[in-house]
Amino acid sequence: MVRVIIWRSIILAIGVIAVLLGGRYWATQSIKCAPDCIGANLRSRDLAELDLHRAVFVEADLRGADLRSSNLRGADLSGANLERANLRNANLTQAKLIGANLTHAHLVGATLSGADLRGSTLTQVDLTRVDLTEAQLSGATLDKAILVEANLQEAHLEGIEFVAADLTGANLNQARLNGASLSSADLSGASLIQADLSGAWLNLSKLTGANLTDASLAGASMFGALSSAAIMHRCNLVGALLVGSRLHGVDLRAANLESARVKVEELEPDDLTADPILVQLNEIQTDELTQDANFNGVRYDKQTKWPDTLKSSRLAPN
């Protein structure tokens, strides 16, 4: 009797193992297309921990696919649909994701250094502490994305959409953000040393404690921005819109604010209508923010260059 029970247990165990292996086999059958998987249907497939470096997944359907810890170094995923795909701890170094859809994808722990994500969609994606050094993200959409302490040093972020994104503590040193939309984004404690934010929208953004030493904000729009205790040493603010900005305790030593607009009467008709974030404000909210820029407690020196509207004020350099 005991022997029968043992044999039945062994047979049952073998059956379970066979089912598991069969499931794994079925789940990975569709990658027989590798390395050329153009337009392949890999939806919800288990591709975890696989070596897929330099594979071609152009316009492939990878929605909900499990790619945890997979090696996708140098892979081409341009135009692929990766919505809700699991890419935790995946290696996407120098991968091509041009125009890819990564909405709600899981990317915590992934490596994206040198990756090409131009024109991609990463709405509400969690990129906390993800390595994006030297990545190409021009024209990408990362609205409401979480990039807490993410490394974006020297990243190409021209024209990117960071609306309401969380970039607290992020490394954006030498990043190219010219023409980017960062309205309502939280950049508290972020490092933007030598970053190029010329012409960027930073309306209603938070820059509390951010380091913008040697950064360029020339022509940037910072209506209603909160920049308390930010470091703007040698920062280029020429022609920037600062109406409604709160710059309490900001370090403006050697900063250049020539032609910056700081007075309410300097507002132009298009200033509050071009950015959708400002258009959404009701009349009461707009009125509350439509104030002269607040420079209380700012640090400045003889090298600080002020706009003409402030040269006769108490902030004028000696």
C-alpha positions, 0 to 999 in steps of 0.5 A: 500500500505504501509503495502504491502511494509513493508511486502515485506521488512520483507520477503526480510530481512528474505530471506537475513538472510536465505541465509547468515545462509545457506551459513554459514551452508554449509561452516561448514558442512565439520567439522562434521568430528571433532574432527577426520578430517584426510584427510578431504577436507576443502578447502576454508571453513569458519571455523572462530572463531570456537572451534577446540582445539585438533581436528585432521586435519592430511593431511587435505586440508585446502588451502584457508580456513578461520580460523581467530580467531579459537581455534586450541590449541593442534590440530594436523595439521601434513601434512596438506595443509594450503597454503594461509589459513587465520589464523590471530589471531588463537590460535595454542598454542602447535598445531602439524604442522609437515610437514605442508604446510603454504606457503603464509598463513596469520598468523599475530596475531596468537599464536604459542607458543610451537607449533611443526612445524618441517619440515614445509614450511612457505615460504614468510609467514608474522609472524610479532610479532607472538609468537613462544616461545619454538616452534619446527621449526627444519628443517622448511623452512622460506625462505623470511618469515617476522618475524619482532619483532617475539618472538622466545625465546628458540625456537628449530630452528636447521637446519632451512631455514631462507634464505633472511628472515626478522628477524629485531628486533626479539627475538631469545634469547637462541634459538637453531639455530645450523646448520641453514641457515640464509644467506642473512637474516636481523637480524638488531636489533635482540636479540640473547643473549645466542643463539646457532648459531654454524655451521650456515650459516650467509653469506651476512647476516645483524647483524647491532646492533644485540645483540649476548652476550654470543652467540655461533657462533663456526664454523659459516660461515659469509662470507660478513656479515655486523655486524656493531655496533653488541654486541658480548660480550663473544661471541664464534667465535672459528673457524668461517669464517669471511673473507669479514665480516664488523665488524665496531664498534662491541663489542668483549670484552671477545669474543673468536676468536681463530682459526677464519678465517679472512684472504683471504688466509685462504679461502678453496675451499668449502667455496664459493661453499657449500652455494647456496646464494654464488654460485649465486654471479657473479665474480665481486660480489665475488671479492668485498667481498673476503677481509680480515675481517674489524675490524675498531673501534671494542671494545675489552679487555684483555679477547678477544682472537684473531686468530693467524693471528691477534695476531701480529697486532694492534688488539692484546691484551696488 
